Amino acid sequence: MERGGSAGFLPPFAHFATQAIHAGQEPEQWRSAAVVPPISLSTTFKQQAPGQHAGYEYSRSGNPTRNCLEKAVAMLDGAKYCLAYASGLAATLNITHLLKAGDTIICMDDVYGGTNRYFRKAAMKMGLNVVFVDCAKIECLEAAITPETKLVWIETPTNPMLKVIDIQACADVVHKHKDVLLVVDNTFMSAYFQRPLSLGADICMYSATKYMNGHSDVVMGLVSVNCDDLYERLKFLQNALGAVPSPFDCYLCSRGLKTLQIRMKQHFHNALAVARFLESNPRVQKVIFPGLPSHPQHELVKRQCTGCPGMVTFYIKGNLENAATFLKNLKVFALAESLGGYESLAEHPAIMTHSSVPEEDREALGISDTLIRLSVGLEDEEDLLEDLDQALKAAFADHKAFWRTDERKRNSFTCTHTEEPNRIGSSHKSCFLFPGFVSESPCLLLDMFCPTALGVGLGRSILGAATVSAGTSPTGTIRDTAQVAKFTEDGVHTDSLASADVLDTKENMSKQDLQ
């Protein structure tokens, strides 16, 4: 990434790194003038007289270490205020308590599974109405708003399908209606890549457990606002409901913010490399990453954000067994829930993070048995790609590649398997002999799982250095009608190779020939 920002994206927010290091951390606020704010573990604070205190009375109501964190996050969000909570869902709970029984929440249909579960199984039991809408389609959002609507809840990008929502367009629709609040869950983007409040949102919230802290050692939520009245209402609820973080967790999160800029840059770099690798891999059906031009909202994310986080979602070919085998064979990526830490994680949304979402809703959203979500960490890019490559190969190790003739010649010969040194350069390849065919070269070489000599093109097949019909030269040009059965999620897929062009080198192999 260039110093001025990623090509095509918004430029970085001015002074972000400086603010992340210094905002709320002023040494002058402490008698000791400590450069690193001390951890104030005290639960209570001495008062000069009844009701006369020096800003703090009880740590649930306010704590010096938490205050430092809240000041820093407010600065990074371009907000007047920030409030910290014991978890992202605790923040969600406090926001929801702004409403009363009979009010309606419009929630993006593709959201974090915990948010979906809370709205469906807790908030609705308190008399709130919750409607799930695809807010990526602004006309659907507008049609869903009623006089009872008081809150619109969106994530962008969404979890796990990585849809990008036009925040400004949503805000324009929402604010046509009196007393309706727009909440943006900014967990995936972090304050470094996106500022929802500047785009019209009323509330920006995070699970700070993820990128904002970034070290997988804190559970916390954050809420930023600009409206004075909204802040006072939320501040009251923070104290009244009591779901506040510990001083030590606040210290850890403050420390995590200091490296947020450099972490997010590397997350973006690694995730883009992973997404490009997966998109070129024949064992992968589809890749979803907003930083790829193939993403349907790629232009929107460039207009709205300064970059993309380390979240990559993809569909593996095959079925649940292939997905599970892939996940179990990962070595650098840990099979675990959560995201946004320095370490790379992989998970299966349908079974793990989104298992509480009703099955019919999962199917409608595309959360299938072959969907895999990656949180790409800060490891060396090469190690991440090699890990994904070996796990993808392992996921299909039991599948075989077959050669079939055209129907007219189905009974003219049988196919036998042998082993022969590869003429193109690596150790051994699978060789298939075709009795009954006259060929200057006795075999057709097929390697469905090519070793790492191919670099970025790991896993691509090579058809090479052989012919299957009479009169051809050893270039590998196929002049007879044959069909190749290649490995797919259905087991066998046939492609006609009649009068095919030369296929004897990897440079002549197209991705379509491999799928």
C-alpha positions in Angstrom: 0.0 0.0 0.0 1.2 3.4 -0.9 1.8 6.1 1.8 -1.1 8.0 0.4 -3.5 5.1 0.6 -4.6 2.1 -1.5 -5.2 2.8 -5.2 -8.8 3.9 -5.8 -9.8 4.0 -2.1 -10.3 7.1 0.0 -7.1 8.6 1.4 -6.2 7.7 5.0 -7.8 9.8 7.7 -5.5 12.7 8.6 -3.3 12.3 11.7 -4.8 8.8 12.5 -1.6 7.2 13.8 -0.7 10.2 15.9 -4.2 10.3 17.4 -4.2 6.6 18.1 -1.0 6.9 20.1 -1.6 10.2 22.0 -5.4 10.9 22.2 -6.6 10.4 25.8 -3.1 9.5 27.0 -1.8 13.0 28.1 0.8 12.6 30.9 -0.4 15.8 32.5 -3.6 14.2 33.7 -1.6 12.1 36.2 0.3 13.4 39.2 3.2 11.2 38.2 3.0 12.5 34.5 3.1 8.8 33.4 3.5 8.5 29.6 1.6 5.3 29.7 -1.7 5.7 31.5 -1.7 3.7 34.8 -4.3 0.9 35.3 -6.7 2.1 37.9 -8.0 -1.0 39.5 -9.8 0.7 42.3 -13.5 0.1 42.4 -14.2 3.2 44.5 -12.8 6.7 45.0 -12.5 8.9 48.1 -14.8 11.9 48.2 -13.8 15.2 49.7 -17.3 15.6 51.2 -20.6 13.9 50.7 -21.3 14.1 47.0 -18.1 15.9 46.2 -15.6 13.8 44.2 -12.8 14.5 41.8 -14.7 13.1 38.7 -14.9 9.5 39.8 -17.0 7.8 42.5 -17.5 4.2 41.5 -15.8 2.3 38.7 -19.1 1.2 37.1 -20.0 4.8 36.7 -16.6 5.9 35.5 -12.9 4.8 35.7 -9.8 6.7 34.7 -8.4 3.9 32.6 -11.7 3.5 30.8 -11.9 7.2 30.3 -8.5 7.2 28.5 -9.8 4.6 26.1 -13.1 6.3 25.4 -11.4 9.6 24.6 -9.0 7.8 22.2 -11.8 6.0 20.3 -13.9 9.1 20.0 -11.0 10.9 18.4 -10.4 8.0 15.9 -14.1 7.9 15.0 -14.3 11.6 14.5 -16.9 11.6 17.3 -17.6 13.8 20.4 -18.2 10.8 22.6 -17.4 7.1 23.1 -18.6 4.6 25.6 -17.0 1.3 26.4 -18.8 -1.9 27.3 -18.0 -5.4 28.5 -18.6 -6.9 25.0 -20.0 -6.1 21.6 -23.3 -7.7 22.5 -23.3 -5.6 25.7 -23.1 -2.6 23.5 -25.9 -3.9 21.3 -28.0 -4.5 24.5 -27.5 -0.9 25.7 -28.4 0.5 22.3 -31.5 -1.6 22.1 -32.6 -0.3 25.5 -33.1 3.1 23.9 -36.3 1.7 22.6 -39.6 0.6 24.2 -42.0 -2.2 23.7 -43.9 -1.9 20.5 -41.0 -0.2 18.6 -39.6 -1.8 15.5 -36.0 -2.5 14.6 -35.0 -3.0 11.0 -31.9 -5.2 10.9 -29.7 -6.1 7.9 -30.6 -9.7 7.1 -26.9 -10.7 6.9 -25.4 -9.9 10.3 -23.2 -11.4 13.0 -24.9 -14.5 14.3 -24.9 -13.2 17.9 -26.7 -10.1 16.8 -29.3 -12.1 14.9 -29.8 -14.4 17.9 -30.2 -11.5 20.4 -32.8 -9.8 18.2 -34.7 -12.9 17.5 -34.6 -14.7 20.9 -34.2 -11.9 23.4 -35.3 -8.5 22.1 -38.5 -9.8 20.5 -39.5 -11.3 23.8 -39.3 -7.9 25.4 -42.0 -6.6 23.0 -39.7 -5.2 20.3 -40.5 -6.0 16.7 -37.5 -7.0 14.5 -37.7 -7.1 10.7 -34.7 -8.5 8.7 -34.2 -6.7 5.4 -31.5 -6.6 2.8 -30.4 -3.0 3.4 -27.9 -3.3 0.5 -31.0 -2.6 -1.6 -32.0 0.8 -0.5 -35.5 0.4 -2.0 -36.1 -2.5 0.4 -35.0 -0.5 3.4 -37.3 2.4 2.4 -40.3 0.1 1.9 -39.7 -1.6 5.3 -39.9 1.6 7.4 -43.1 2.2 9.2 -44.3 4.7 11.9 -43.2 2.2 14.5 -39.6 2.0 13.2 -37.2 3.5 15.6 -33.9 1.8 14.8 -32.1 0.6 11.6 -29.2 -1.7 12.2 -26.6 -2.4 9.5 -23.2 -4.0 9.2 -20.9 -3.1 6.4 -19.2 -5.3 5.3 -21.8 -7.9 6.4 -20.9 -11.0 8.3 -20.2 -13.5 6.7 -21.3 -12.6 3.1 -19.3 -9.4 3.0 -22.0 -7.3 1.3 -21.1 -3.6 1.4 -23.9 -1.2 2.4 -24.1 2.4 1.2 -24.1 4.2 4.6 -24.9 7.6 3.2 -27.8 6.3 1.1 -29.2 4.5 4.2 -28.8 7.6 6.3 -30.6 9.7 3.7 -33.6 7.3 3.8 -33.6 6.8 7.6 -33.5 10.5 8.4 -36.5 11.3 6.3 -38.4 9.8 9.2 -38.5 11.5 12.6 -36.8 9.8 15.6 -35.3 6.9 13.7 -31.7 6.1 14.5 -29.2 4.5 12.1 -26.7 2.2 13.8 -23.6 0.9 11.9 -21.7 -2.0 13.2 -18.2 -1.0 12.1 -16.5 -4.1 13.6 -15.0 -5.4 10.3 -13.7 -2.1 9.0 -12.4 -0.6 12.2 -12.0 3.1 12.7 -9.0 3.0 10.4 -10.9 2.0 7.2 -14.3 3.6 7.7 -16.0 6.4 9.7 -19.8 5.8 9.7 -20.6 9.0 11.7 -19.2 11.1 8.9 -21.4 9.3 6.4 -24.6 10.1 8.3 -24.9 7.3 10.9 -26.2 8.2 14.4 -24.3 5.5 16.2 -21.1 3.7 15.4 -20.5 0.5 17.4 -17.8 -2.2 17.5 -17.0 -5.5 19.0 -13.6 -4.2 20.1 -12.7 -7.8 20.7 -11.8 -7.8 17.0 -9.7 -5.4 15.1 -9.8 -2.4 17.5 -8.0 -4.4 20.1 -6.5 -6.8 17.6 -4.8 -9.3 19.9 -7.5 -11.8 20.7 -7.1 -11.2 24.5 -9.9 -8.8 25.2 -13.7 -9.0 25.0 -15.2 -5.5 24.7 -17.7 -3.3 22.9 -17.5 0.4 21.9 -20.1 2.9 20.9 -19.4 6.4 19.4 -21.9 9.2 18.9 -22.0 13.0 18.2 -25.4 13.9 19.6 -25.3 15.2 23.2 -28.7 13.9 24.1 -28.0 10.5 22.7 -24.8 10.3 24.6 -26.5 11.2 27.9 -29.1 8.5 27.3 -26.5 5.9 26.5 -24.3 7.0 29.4 -27.2 6.5 31.8 -27.8 3.0 30.4 -24.1 2.1 30.6 -24.2 2.8 34.4 -27.7 1.5 34.9 -27.2 -1.8 33.1 -23.7 -2.2 34.4 -22.1 -4.0 31.5 -18.7 -2.2 31.7 -15.2 -3.5 30.8 -12.5 -4.0 33.4 -9.8 -1.4 33.8 -7.2 -4.0 32.7 -9.1 -4.7 29.5 -9.4 -1.0 28.8 -5.6 -0.7 29.2 -5.1 -3.6 26.7 -7.5 -2.1 24.2 -5.8 1.3 24.5 -2.5 -0.4 23.8 -4.0 -2.3 20.8 -5.1 1.0 19.2 -1.6 2.3 19.0 -0.8 -0.3 16.3 -4.2 -0.2 14.6 -2.9 1.7 11.6 0.0 -0.6 10.8 -2.0 -3.8 11.6 -4.9 -2.9 9.3 -2.6 -2.1 6.4 -1.0 -5.5 6.7 -4.4 -7.2 7.1 -5.4 -5.7 3.9 -2.2 -6.6 2.1 -2.4 -10.3 3.2 -6.1 -10.6 2.6 -5.8 -9.3 -0.9 -3.1 -11.9 -1.6 -5.2 -14.6 -0.2 -8.3 -13.6 -2.1 -6.3 -13.5 -5.4 -4.8 -16.9 -4.7 -8.2 -18.4 -3.9 -9.8 -16.8 -6.9 -7.3 -18.6 -9.2 -7.6 -22.0 -7.5 -9.6 -24.7 -9.3 -10.8 -26.2 -6.0 -12.6 -22.9 -5.1 -16.0 -22.1 -6.5 -16.3 -18.4 -5.6 -14.4 -15.8 -3.6 -16.0 -12.9 -1.8 -13.7 -10.0 -0.9 -14.6 -6.3 -1.3 -11.0 -5.5 -2.3 -11.4 -7.6 -5.5 -12.8 -6.0 -8.7 -15.1 -9.1 -8.9 -16.9 -8.0 -5.8 -20.3 -6.5 -6.8 -19.8 -3.5 -4.5 -16.1 -2.9 -5.2 -16.6 0.6 -6.5 -18.8 1.5 -3.5 -16.2 0.3 -1.0 -13.6 2.4 -2.7 -15.8 5.5 -2.4 -16.7 4.8 1.2 -13.6 3.4 2.8 -9.8 3.8 2.9 -9.2 0.1 2.5 -10.5 -3.4 3.4 -10.0 -5.6 6.4 -8.6 -9.1 6.5 -12.0 -10.9 6.1 -12.3 -13.2 3.1 -15.2 -15.6 2.5 -15.2 -18.3 -0.1 -17.1 -21.3 -1.3 -15.0 -24.5 -1.6 -16.0 -26.9 -4.3 -17.5 -30.2 -3.2 -19.6 -30.6 -0.1 -19.5 -30.4 3.7 -17.0 -33.2 3.9 -14.6 -31.3 1.6 -15.1 -28.1 3.7 -14.5 -30.0 7.0 -11.4 -31.7 5.7 -10.0 -28.4 4.5 -10.5 -26.8 7.8 -9.1 -29.7 9.8 -5.9 -29.7 7.6 -5.1 -26.1 8.1 -1.9 -25.5 10.1 -1.2 -21.7 10.1 -4.9 -20.8 10.1 -6.5 -21.9 13.4 -10.0 -23.4 13.3 -11.7 -20.9 15.7 -14.5 -18.4 15.9 -13.9 -14.6 16.2 -11.7 -12.5 13.9 -9.5 -9.5 13.7 -6.6 -10.7 15.7 -2.9 -10.8 14.6 -3.3 -14.6 14.0 -5.1 -16.1 11.1 -8.4 -17.9 11.8 -10.8 -20.0 9.7 -14.3 -21.1 10.5 -17.4 -22.7 9.1 -20.3 -20.2 9.5 -23.2 -22.6 9.1 -21.9 -24.8 11.9 -20.1 -22.2 14.0 -20.8 -18.5 14.1 -24.2 -18.6 12.4 -25.6 -21.9 13.6 -28.3 -20.1 15.6 -29.6 -18.4 12.4 -32.6 -20.4 11.1 -31.7 -22.9 8.4 -34.0 -21.4 5.8 -32.5 -18.0 6.4 -29.0 -19.3 6.1 -29.9 -20.9 2.8 -31.5 -17.7 1.5 -28.3 -15.7 2.5 -26.0 -18.2 0.9 -24.5 -19.6 4.2 -24.2 -23.1 2.8 -22.2 -26.2 3.9 -19.3 -25.1 1.6 -19.0 -21.6 2.8 -15.8 -20.8 4.7 -14.8 -17.5 6.4 -11.2 -16.5 6.9 -9.8 -13.9 9.2 -6.4 -13.3 7.5 -3.8 -12.3 10.1 -0.4 -10.8 10.0 1.8 -13.8 9.2 4.1 -13.9 6.2 2.1 -13.9 3.0 3.9 -17.0 1.6 3.1 -19.1 4.7 -0.6 -18.3 4.5 -0.8 -19.2 0.8 1.1 -22.4 1.3 -1.1 -23.4 4.2 -4.3 -22.8 2.1 -2.8 -24.7 -0.8 -1.9 -27.8 1.2 -5.3 -27.8 3.0 -7.2 -27.5 -0.3 -5.2 -30.4 -1.8 -5.9 -32.5 1.3 -9.6 -31.7 1.0 -9.7 -33.5 -2.3 -7.0 -36.1 -1.9 -9.4 -39.0 -2.4 -10.8 -37.7 -5.7 -9.5 -39.2 -8.9 -9.1 -37.8 -12.4 -10.5 -39.9 -15.1 -10.3 -39.9 -18.9 -13.3 -40.9 -20.9 -13.7 -41.2 -24.6 -16.5 -39.8 -26.7 -19.7 -41.9 -26.6 -19.0 -43.2 -30.1 -15.7 -44.7 -28.8 -16.7 -45.6 -25.3 -16.0 -49.3 -25.8 -13.0 -49.0 -28.1 -10.5 -49.0 -25.3 -9.9 -49.1 -21.6 -7.9 -46.7 -19.5 -5.0 -48.0 -17.4 -2.9 -46.1 -14.9 0.9 -46.2 -14.5 3.6 -43.9 -13.2 6.2 -42.3 -15.4 8.7 -39.4 -14.7 7.2 -36.1 -15.8 8.9 -34.7 -18.9 8.0 -31.2 -18.0 10.2 -31.0 -14.9 8.8 -32.3 -11.6 9.2 -35.7 -10.1 6.4 -38.1 -11.2 3.0 -37.6 -12.8 0.0 -39.8 -13.3 0.2 -41.4 -16.7 -2.8 -42.8 -18.5 -2.3 -45.4 -21.3 -4.9 -45.7 -24.0 -4.8 -49.1 -25.7 -6.1 -49.0 -29.2 -4.8 -45.6 -29.9 -1.8 -45.1 -32.2 0.3 -42.4 -30.7 3.9 -41.2 -31.2 3.9 -40.5 -27.5 2.6 -43.5 -25.5 0.8 -41.6 -22.7 -1.0 -38.5 -21.7 0.3 -36.9 -18.5 -2.2 -35.7 -16.0 -1.4 -34.1 -12.6 -4.4 -32.8 -10.9 -2.4 -31.6 -7.9 0.8 -30.0 -9.3 3.5 -29.2 -6.7 4.7 -25.7 -5.7 6.9 -25.3 -8.8 4.1 -23.4 -10.4 4.3 -20.6 -7.9 1.0 -18.6 -7.7 -0.7 -21.1 -9.9 -0.5 -23.8 -7.2 -2.8 -26.7 -7.8 -3.3 -26.2 -11.5 -3.5 -29.2 -13.8 -1.0 -29.8 -16.5 -1.8 -31.8 -19.6 1.5 -32.3 -21.2 4.0 -33.8 -23.6 1.7 -36.5 -25.1 -0.8 -37.2 -27.8 -3.7 -39.5 -28.1 -4.4 -39.9 -31.8 -2.6 -41.1 -34.9 -0.4 -38.9 -36.8 0.2 -36.1 -34.3 3.6 -34.9 -33.2 4.8 -35.0 -29.6 3.6 -31.4 -29.1 0.6 -32.6 -27.2 -1.9 -31.4 -29.7 -5.1 -33.4 -29.4 -6.8 -34.1 -32.7 -9.1 -36.9 -31.8 -12.5 -36.5 -29.9 -12.0 -37.2 -26.3 -13.5 -36.0 -23.1 -11.8 -35.3 -19.9 -13.6 -36.0 -16.6 -12.2 -33.6 -14.1 -12.8 -33.2 -10.5 -15.6 -31.0 -9.3 -18.0 -30.8 -6.4 -20.2 -33.3 -8.3 -17.3 -35.8 -8.6 -17.0 -35.9 -12.3 -17.5 -33.2 -14.9 -16.8 -33.7 -18.7 -15.4 -31.2 -21.1 -15.0 -31.8 -24.8 -11.5 -31.6 -26.0 -12.2 -32.3 -29.7 -9.7 -30.5 -31.9 -8.2 -28.8 -28.9 -5.2 -26.5 -29.2 -1.8 -27.4 -27.8 -2.0 -28.2 -24.1 1.5 -29.3 -23.4 2.6 -26.5 -21.1 1.2 -24.8 -18.1 1.2 -21.5 -20.0 -1.4 -22.9 -22.4 -3.7 -24.1 -19.6 -6.6 -21.8 -18.9 -8.5 -21.7 -15.7 -11.6 -23.0 -17.5 -9.7 -26.1 -18.5 -9.2 -26.8 -14.8 -12.7 -26.4 -13.4 
